Amino acid sequence: MSDVAILGAGPIGAAVAHKLAQRARVRRIRLVDANVNVAAGKALDIRQSGPVDGFDTSLGAASGPLDAVGADAIVLADQVDGGEWQGEAGLALLRQLAAAGNRAPIVFAGPNQVWLMDAAASELKLPGDRLIGTAASAVATAIRAIAGVELDLSGVDVSVVGRPPSFVIGWSAATVGGSLVTEIVSSHRLLAMSGALGRFWPPGPQAIAAPTARVVEALCSGSRQRHYAMTILDGELGIRGAAAMLPLEIGHGRVIRRVVPSLSPQERTETISSIGKM
């Protein structure tokens, strides 16, 4: 069981804390926010829901970012009074954590933190395999749900890659029930489903919380599943040093492998183009 620090007790941070607590696969959760009274109140609210939801995860609050040092994983979320950690303020925070000796993986839960991921790798030289973004993961979940409703089938296996807000859906290799989706769905219906994806960006706190919790658990305890999440590319698609969403194998506090899914030449070109618009 592991110790997780969430930097920011705003709506995203609180939702991630609640989801992690409900899943009861980490030992301790700390909500770290300058407005420590609000953070403590939210931690108490989550703890009090434990008997109803069936968990006894330890939750607490702290006021200083350095209280996160020593955690097994750190989630960068949103402040009660200042919104998402992003931009120069977010970069200064990460610099402070690095100077304090933090070696834990950083999970970027906010939808506006893509630039911050890039800067953490390029300017601070933080290891790219320990930087993961999870807000975009909600989009992969959404397109599977849309496809399931459209096809009236469950278990649609489709890749969603790229750099928000320009996602690319890998319809060419998508399958359902052992058949290619392109063999049973017309191109104009696929195009319509792709067009609907824009409505899901940026995702809300609850949509972000579920994939973030799964990624944090995988970082702490390992996972046999692949997780769609943002990662710093290291030669995949011919690109290095930029954040993009790919299927990831995660464990031991880092990204173990980045997987480039099967894409048609057009889908691959669109993916590279979306990442190039930095």
C-alpha positions as CSV (number, residue, x, y, z in Angstrom):
1,M,0.0,0.0,0.0
2,S,1.3,3.4,-1.0
3,D,1.4,7.1,0.0
4,V,0.0,9.6,-2.5
5,A,0.2,13.4,-2.4
6,I,-2.3,15.5,-4.3
7,L,-1.1,19.1,-4.9
8,G,-4.3,21.1,-4.9
9,A,-7.6,20.6,-3.2
10,G,-9.8,22.2,-5.8
11,P,-12.5,20.2,-7.7
12,I,-10.0,18.0,-9.6
13,G,-7.8,17.3,-6.6
14,A,-10.8,16.5,-4.4
15,A,-12.3,14.2,-7.0
16,V,-9.1,12.3,-7.5
17,A,-8.7,11.9,-3.7
18,H,-12.2,10.6,-3.4
19,K,-11.8,8.1,-6.2
20,L,-8.5,6.9,-4.9
21,A,-10.0,6.5,-1.4
22,Q,-13.0,4.6,-2.8
23,R,-10.8,2.1,-4.6
24,A,-8.9,1.5,-1.4
25,R,-5.7,0.5,-3.1
26,V,-3.4,3.1,-1.6
27,R,-2.6,3.5,2.1
28,R,-2.6,7.2,2.6
29,I,-3.7,10.3,0.7
30,R,-2.6,13.9,1.4
31,L,-4.4,16.9,0.0
32,V,-1.8,19.7,-0.1
33,D,-3.1,23.2,-0.6
34,A,-2.2,26.7,0.7
35,N,-5.8,26.9,1.9
36,V,-5.2,24.1,4.3
37,N,-8.5,24.6,6.2
38,V,-10.5,23.9,3.0
39,A,-8.2,21.0,2.2
40,A,-8.7,19.5,5.7
41,G,-12.4,19.9,5.4
42,K,-12.5,18.0,2.1
43,A,-10.3,15.3,3.5
44,L,-12.7,14.9,6.4
45,D,-15.7,14.8,4.1
46,I,-14.1,12.0,2.1
47,R,-13.2,10.1,5.3
48,Q,-16.7,10.3,6.6
49,S,-18.0,8.7,3.4
50,G,-15.8,5.7,4.1
51,P,-18.3,3.7,6.1
52,V,-20.9,4.1,3.4
53,D,-18.6,3.5,0.5
54,G,-16.7,0.7,2.3
55,F,-13.2,2.1,2.6
56,D,-10.9,3.1,5.4
57,T,-8.1,4.9,3.5
58,S,-6.2,7.4,5.6
59,L,-6.7,11.0,4.4
60,G,-5.1,14.2,5.6
61,A,-4.2,17.7,4.6
62,A,-1.0,19.9,4.5
63,S,-0.3,23.4,3.4
64,G,3.2,23.3,1.9
65,P,4.3,21.7,-1.4
66,L,7.3,20.2,0.3
67,D,4.9,18.1,2.3
68,A,4.5,16.0,-0.8
69,V,8.2,15.0,-0.9
70,G,8.5,11.4,0.2
71,A,5.2,10.3,-1.4
72,D,5.2,7.3,-3.8
73,A,3.3,9.4,-6.4
74,I,2.5,13.0,-6.7
75,V,-0.7,14.3,-8.5
76,L,-0.6,17.8,-9.8
77,A,-4.1,19.1,-9.6
78,D,-5.8,22.4,-8.9
79,Q,-5.6,24.8,-6.0
80,V,-8.7,25.9,-4.0
81,D,-8.0,29.6,-4.7
82,G,-5.7,29.6,-7.8
83,G,-7.1,26.9,-10.1
84,E,-4.9,24.4,-12.0
85,W,-1.2,24.3,-11.3
86,Q,0.1,25.4,-14.8
87,G,2.4,27.8,-16.5
88,E,5.3,29.4,-14.8
89,A,3.8,28.9,-11.3
90,G,3.5,25.2,-12.0
91,L,7.1,25.1,-13.3
92,A,8.4,26.9,-10.2
93,L,6.5,24.3,-8.0
94,L,8.1,21.4,-9.9
95,R,11.5,23.1,-9.6
96,Q,11.0,23.4,-5.9
97,L,10.1,19.7,-5.5
98,A,13.1,18.6,-7.6
99,A,15.5,20.8,-5.5
100,A,14.0,19.1,-2.4
101,G,15.0,15.7,-3.7
102,N,11.7,14.4,-5.0
103,R,12.1,11.3,-7.1
104,A,8.4,10.3,-7.2
105,P,6.5,10.2,-10.5
106,I,4.4,13.3,-11.3
107,V,0.9,12.8,-12.6
108,F,-0.5,15.9,-14.4
109,A,-4.3,15.7,-13.8
110,G,-5.3,19.1,-15.2
111,P,-6.4,19.5,-18.8
112,N,-4.3,22.7,-19.1
113,Q,-1.0,21.2,-18.1
114,V,0.4,19.9,-21.4
115,W,2.9,22.8,-21.7
116,L,3.9,22.2,-18.2
117,M,4.7,18.5,-19.0
118,D,6.8,19.6,-21.9
119,A,8.7,22.2,-19.8
120,A,9.2,19.7,-16.9
121,A,11.1,17.5,-19.3
122,S,12.9,20.1,-21.5
123,E,13.7,22.9,-18.9
124,L,13.9,21.0,-15.6
125,K,15.3,17.8,-17.2
126,L,13.0,15.6,-15.1
127,P,12.9,12.0,-16.4
128,G,10.3,11.7,-19.1
129,D,9.3,8.2,-18.0
130,R,8.2,9.7,-14.6
131,L,5.9,12.4,-16.1
132,I,2.3,11.2,-17.0
133,G,-0.8,13.3,-17.9
134,T,-4.2,11.8,-17.2
135,A,-6.9,14.4,-18.2
136,A,-6.7,13.2,-21.9
137,S,-7.3,9.7,-20.7
138,A,-11.0,10.7,-20.2
139,V,-11.3,11.3,-23.9
140,A,-10.3,7.7,-24.7
141,T,-13.0,6.5,-22.3
142,A,-15.5,8.8,-23.9
143,I,-15.0,7.6,-27.5
144,R,-15.3,4.0,-26.4
145,A,-18.6,4.9,-24.8
146,I,-19.8,6.8,-27.9
147,A,-18.9,3.9,-30.1
148,G,-20.6,1.4,-27.9
149,V,-23.8,3.4,-28.0
150,E,-23.6,4.0,-31.7
151,L,-23.0,0.3,-32.5
152,D,-25.2,-1.0,-29.6
153,L,-22.3,-3.2,-28.6
154,S,-19.8,-3.2,-25.7
155,G,-16.1,-3.9,-25.8
156,V,-15.2,-1.6,-28.7
157,D,-11.4,-1.6,-28.9
158,V,-10.2,1.7,-30.5
159,S,-7.1,3.8,-30.0
160,V,-7.1,7.5,-29.3
161,V,-3.8,9.2,-29.7
162,G,-2.3,12.7,-30.2
163,R,-2.1,15.9,-28.3
164,P,-5.1,17.7,-26.9
165,P,-7.2,19.2,-28.1
166,S,-6.3,17.5,-31.5
167,F,-7.0,13.8,-30.9
168,V,-6.8,11.2,-33.6
169,I,-9.0,8.1,-33.4
170,G,-7.5,4.9,-34.9
171,W,-10.6,3.6,-36.6
172,S,-8.6,1.7,-39.2
173,A,-7.6,-0.9,-36.7
174,A,-10.6,-0.6,-34.3
175,T,-12.4,-3.9,-33.5
176,V,-15.6,-5.1,-31.9
177,G,-16.5,-8.7,-31.4
178,G,-13.5,-9.8,-33.4
179,S,-14.5,-7.8,-36.5
180,L,-13.0,-4.6,-37.8
181,V,-15.3,-1.6,-37.0
182,T,-14.7,-0.3,-40.6
183,E,-16.3,-3.4,-42.0
184,I,-19.6,-2.9,-40.1
185,V,-19.8,0.9,-39.8
186,S,-19.9,3.4,-42.7
187,S,-17.2,6.0,-43.0
188,H,-19.7,8.9,-42.5
189,R,-20.8,7.4,-39.1
190,L,-17.2,7.1,-38.0
191,L,-16.6,10.7,-39.1
192,A,-19.6,11.8,-37.0
193,M,-18.3,10.0,-34.0
194,S,-14.9,11.6,-34.4
195,G,-16.6,15.0,-34.7
196,A,-18.5,14.4,-31.4
197,L,-15.2,14.0,-29.5
198,G,-14.7,17.8,-29.3
199,R,-17.6,18.0,-26.9
200,F,-15.6,16.0,-24.3
201,W,-12.7,18.4,-24.1
202,P,-11.8,19.6,-21.5
203,P,-13.2,16.9,-19.3
204,G,-14.7,17.6,-15.9
205,P,-13.2,16.6,-12.5
206,Q,-15.2,13.4,-12.2
207,A,-14.2,12.2,-15.7
208,I,-10.6,12.9,-14.9
209,A,-10.6,11.3,-11.5
210,A,-11.2,7.7,-12.6
211,P,-8.3,7.3,-15.1
212,T,-6.1,9.3,-12.8
213,A,-6.7,6.9,-9.9
214,R,-6.0,3.9,-12.2
215,V,-2.7,5.4,-13.3
216,V,-1.6,6.3,-9.8
217,E,-2.3,2.7,-8.7
218,A,-0.4,1.4,-11.6
219,L,2.6,3.6,-10.7
220,C,2.5,2.4,-7.1
221,S,1.7,-1.3,-7.5
222,G,2.0,-2.2,-11.2
223,S,-0.7,-3.1,-13.7
224,R,-1.2,-5.7,-16.4
225,Q,-3.4,-3.3,-18.4
226,R,-2.3,-0.6,-20.8
227,H,-3.4,2.9,-19.9
228,Y,-4.1,5.6,-22.4
229,A,-2.3,8.7,-21.0
230,M,0.0,11.6,-21.9
231,T,3.7,10.8,-22.0
232,I,6.9,12.5,-23.0
233,L,7.8,10.9,-26.4
234,D,11.3,9.4,-26.7
235,G,11.5,8.7,-30.4
236,E,8.0,7.3,-30.9
237,L,6.5,8.6,-34.2
238,G,9.9,10.1,-34.8
239,I,9.4,12.7,-32.1
240,R,11.3,13.4,-28.8
241,G,10.6,15.6,-25.9
242,A,6.9,16.4,-26.6
243,A,3.9,15.3,-24.6
244,A,1.3,13.1,-26.4
245,M,-1.2,10.4,-25.6
246,L,-0.3,6.8,-26.3
247,P,-1.1,3.5,-24.7
248,L,1.3,3.0,-21.8
249,E,2.6,0.1,-19.8
250,I,3.1,1.5,-16.3
251,G,4.7,0.2,-13.1
252,H,7.6,0.6,-10.7
253,G,7.0,4.4,-10.5
254,R,7.4,5.0,-14.2
255,V,6.3,4.4,-17.8
256,I,7.8,1.1,-18.7
257,R,6.9,1.1,-22.4
258,R,5.2,3.5,-24.8
259,V,3.1,1.6,-27.4
260,V,2.4,3.1,-30.8
261,P,-0.9,1.5,-31.9
262,S,-1.7,0.4,-35.4
263,L,-2.6,3.5,-37.5
264,S,-3.3,4.0,-41.1
265,P,-0.8,6.3,-43.0
266,Q,-3.4,9.1,-42.8
267,E,-4.0,8.6,-39.1
268,R,-0.3,8.5,-38.4
269,T,0.2,11.8,-40.3
270,E,-2.6,13.4,-38.5
271,T,-1.2,12.3,-35.1
272,I,2.3,13.7,-35.9
273,S,0.7,16.9,-37.1
274,S,-1.3,17.2,-33.9
275,I,1.8,16.8,-31.8
276,G,3.7,19.2,-34.0
277,K,1.3,22.1,-33.2
278,M,3.1,22.9,-29.9
